[in-house]
Amino acid sequence: MGYRRFGLRSDHRNAMLRNTVTSLLDAEKITITETKAKDIRRLADQMITLGKRGDLHSRRQAQAYLMSDDVVYKLFTRLADRYSDRTGGYTRIIKTGFRKGDGAPMVIIELVD
């Protein structure tokens, strides 16, 4: 199918992914379920690639997807400089165990230094 539904309608799923990618780029490390982290990794890598391109079209695409102007600024300045010599693989997923309530596998997804 190409993507996970997470049991959500498409508008709710897209909003959840946009908010989570914005939070990851802002905090650079978040704790989340493993399946969500796998989808978020792809989107975060795409956003960092847009930041590395640095042209106006890329900035407008990132502005349309991310939820915060401050995160867009951070993406095109600090994160683009940090990953300028790296060709991919900007995120790392570290397994942390299982959530107490429902036993869902939890991970930490973070930006690689």
Residue pairs with C-beta under 8 A, 6 or more apart in sequence:
3 39
4 35
4 38
4 39
5 13
6 13
6 16
6 35
6 36
8 16
16 36
17 39
17 40
17 43
18 65
18 66
18 67
19 67
20 30
20 32
20 36
20 40
21 40
21 43
21 44
21 47
21 65
21 66
22 66
22 67
22 68
22 71
23 30
24 30
24 40
24 44
24 91
24 109
24 111
25 44
25 47
25 48
25 66
25 71
25 74
25 75
25 79
25 111
26 68
26 70
26 71
26 74
28 110
28 111
29 108
29 109
29 110
29 111
30 108
30 109
30 110
31 96
31 106
31 107
31 108
32 40
32 106
32 107
32 109
33 99
33 104
33 105
33 106
33 107
34 93
34 95
34 104
34 105
34 106
34 107
37 93
37 107
37 109
38 93
40 91
40 109
41 91
41 93
41 109
44 90
44 91
44 109
44 111
45 88
45 89
45 90
45 91
47 62
47 65
47 66
47 75
48 75
48 79
48 80
48 83
48 90
50 58
50 59
50 61
50 62
50 75
51 58
51 62
51 75
51 76
51 79
51 80
51 83
52 80
52 83
52 84
54 76
54 80
59 72
59 76
62 72
62 75
62 76
63 69
63 72
66 72
66 75
79 111
82 113
83 90
86 112
89 112
90 111
90 112
91 109
91 110
91 111
91 112
92 109
92 110
92 111
92 112
93 107
93 108
93 109
94 107
94 108
94 109
94 110
95 105
95 106
95 107
96 106
96 107
96 108
97 105
97 106
98 104
98 105
98 106
99 105
99 106
